[in-house]
Amino acid sequence: MKKKRFMLVIGFLLIIQCLVVPSALGAKKEEGVKIPQGVLNITKENTYPNPTQDLPTLQPSELTQELLHSSKIKIENPNLIRMLNETNVNSTPFAFGYRAVIYLGQWPLNYESTETAPNWEYQKINTNYFDNRGGNANYQIHYVQEAQKVVKGGLTAKIPEAEDVKKMMLLKAAEKSGLPLAFETVIGAGTKKDHVYNIPPKRLGYLYGYAPAVNEKGKVTYGEVYLMLKGNKKMIIVKNVTSQGIGAWIPLQDYIAFGFVASERPR
């Protein structure tokens, strides 16, 4: 009788697990940032062809992989990994007692992201305007970029080895947001979008164009990197480890956020 009750309880718990686990999985938060309807892609219309922002993940060699695993501090800096890829250390059966320490310099080792937040109106880049106060019907306007605009992002503070840090932040922000990011994007003069905005009679119409950007915040870890050769063993030693908070603005490439206002008075 006890055995029968035990089997019934086990069966009941398995049924509950089958019901609960899928719903928990379904509630998992989706990665990436959703682009609002008022933010449009202008890749095809842009009169300035921005270079494609290629963010390849550098694959470490077999030796580099071995060295990275030997480090107690995580190393993600692509430039440091590239340098290790170019390193060649030959093992020898007569290396007993051999020991050498090679200083590779102070490096930003990794970047940990704490926040990736979009600002869809990061920088105003254009205003299209029409005065329909004397009109008797709606007047239609659409976006036309009046002058070429260069939109630049950057770090929010001075920091050692800024270019290495920017590269790591760009990689992490693009991975988290799923957005096409670049520290510089250009909107060419004469770029147009066919979407129409109606200005009612007795109104002035303003169509504003904004360059969106992502505000990336996190922590970068620095350290002095040494390559240690001890007999046939090879390892990375990191000393004097420090961490520093850092932020950056990273524009979206070939995207514009639009805002339309119909006003009775000039703005």
Secondary structure by P-SEA (a helix, b strand, c coil): caaaaaaaaaaaaaaaaaacaaaaaaaccccbbbbccccccccccccccccccccccccccaaaaaaaaacccccccaaaaaaaaabbbbbbcccccbbbbbbcccccccccccbbbbcccccccbbbbbbcccccbbbbbbbbbcbbbbbbbbbcccccaaaaaaaaaaaaaaaacccccccbbbbcccccccbbbbbcccbbbbbbbbbbbbbbbbbbbbbbbbbbbccccccccccbbbbbbbbbbbbbccbbbbbbbbccccc
